[in-house]
Amino acid sequence: MKTTWRGVGGLILAVAMVAGAAPAQPENRPGGDRPAQPGDRPGQPGQRGPGGPRDGGGPSIEGAMKSINRAFRTVRQEIGKPDSKPQVLAAINQMQAGAVAAKGQALKAEGNAEQQAARTLEFRRAMIDLTRTLLQLESDVLDGKPSEAAAGVAKIQAMREQMHEKFGVKDDE
C-alpha cells in the first residue's frame, strides 16, 4: 500500500508544479490585452471612432449596416450550397448582431424632435422585422430547407431595398 500512496503523492506534486508554472492569463479587455493608450487610432476594437463603440457601447448605425451588407453578400452568394452551411450561418449571425446593434440607436433625421423620434421608431421597427426574418432564415438553413431559405433571402433583399429607399440610403452595390 505504501507504493500506491507514493505514486499518488508524486502525481499530485507533479500536477501542482505544472499548474504553478503555467503563465497567468491576460485580462479580458474589450480593446485587447492592454488598456487604451494615448495615440491609439480611433476605430480600434473597444474604442470610439468610425465603426467603434458609441455612447451606447456598440458600433455606429453606419458601421452596423455595413456589417449587415457585407454578411448579406456572403449569404446571397453561398445560400443553397451544402458545403457552405457554416459560412452562411456565421454570416446570418453577423447580420443579426448588426441589426441588434443598429436598432437601439437614434437616427439622425431632419425636422423637430418629434419627427426625429418618429423616424427612429420606424427604423427600430424595421430592424426588429429584419431580426425576425433573419431568425427564420437561420432556422430554415439549420433545418435544411433550401427553398424556404432562398425565399427568406429574397424577402430580406426586398426589405433592404424598401428601407433604403424610405430612409434615403444610397447603395454602394
N, C-alpha and C positions, 0 to 999 in steps of 0.2 A: 504494500500500500504506500510505502514511503516513495517509491519510484513514481507512482501516479501523481502524488502531490508535488513532487519536484517538477514534473512535466507541466502540470497546470500552472504552478507558480512561475516557471520560466516563460510560459506563453503569456501570462498576464503582464509580466515585466517587459517582455518584448513589445506587446501592444501599447503599453504605457509609454515606452521610449519612442516608438514610432509616432504616436499621437502627439507627444510633446515636441517632436522635431518638425511637425507639419507647419508650413508657413501660415501666418494669420491671413484670413480672407479680408480683402479691402472692403471698406464700407460701400454699401449700395447707394450711390448718389445719382440723382437724375441726370447730371451732366457728365457722368463718367466716374473715375475713381478719385477725382480731386474737386474741391470747390471751385467755383468760378473765380478767375483771376483777372485783374485789370489788363486790358489789352486783348482779351478773348474776343473773337469775332462774334457779332450778333447772329442768331440763327442756329448756333450750335445747339445740340440737344440740351435741354434744361435751362436755356437762356432765352431772353427776349430777342426779337428780331424777326425778319421775314421767315415765316414758317415755324418760328419758335413759339414758346408759350406766351400767352397774353395774360391779362388780369384774371381771366377765368381759368388759367392753367393749361389750356390746350392750344393747338395751332390756330392761326387766324382763319377766318372763313375762306379766304383765298387759298391758303395752304391746304385746308381740309378738302376743298373742292378739287384742287389739283391732284391730290392723293386719290380721290374718288375717280377722277377721269383716267389717271394712269392705270389704276386697277381695273377699271371697266374695259379699257383697251385689251388687257390680258384676258378678261372673261370673254369678250366677243371673239377674240382670236382662238381661244383654247376650248370653249364650251363644246361639248359633244365628243371630244377626243378622250377615249378611255384612259390613255396614259397620262393625261393632263389633269386628272381629277384633283391631285394635291395642290397644283398651282392655281386651279380655278377656285378651290375652297379658300386658299390663302388670299387670293385677290378679293373674293367676296367678303372675307373678314376685314380686309383693309378698307373696303368700301363702307362696311358697317361702322367701323371705327371713325372714318371721316364724316359720315352722316351724323353720328352722335356728337362728335366734336363741334360740328358746324351748327347744329340745331340749337344749342344753348347760348349762342352769341347774338348780339344785337346787330341788325343790318343797318348799314349806313344808307339812309334814304333821304330824298329831298322832301321838304314840307315841314309842317309843325310836329311837335312831339307826339300828338295823337296819330297822325298819318304814319310817322316812323314806327310807332308801336304796332299799328295795324299791319304794316308791311313785314315787320319782324315776326309777328304772329303767323302770318300767311307763310312765310319762309319756314318757320318752325314746323308747321303742319305738313308742309311739303317734305321736309326731312323725315318726319315721322312716317309718312306714307312710303317714302323710299326705303326706310329701315324695315318696315313690314314686308315690302316686296322683296328686299334682299334676304330676309329670313326665310321666306317661302322659296326663293331661288336656291338658297343653301340646302333646304330640306329636299328639294327636287334633285339636286346634284347628289346629295348623300344617298337618296333612295334609288338612284339610277333611273331617273325619269327624264330622258333626253328631250322629248317633245315638250314637256312641261317646262323644263329648264330653258329651252330655246324661246318659248313663249314669254317666260319671265324676263329674259334678256331684251326681247322686243318691247315689252312693257316698260322696262327701265329706260330704254332708248327714247320711247315716246314721252315719258315723264321728263326726261332730261331736256329734250327739245322744247316742250311746253314751258317748263320752268325757266329755261334760259331766255326764251322769248319774253315771258312775263316779267322777269327781273332785269331784262336788258343786258344779258351777258353775251359778250362777243366770243364766239367759239374759235379756238386755235386750230381745231381739227377740220 
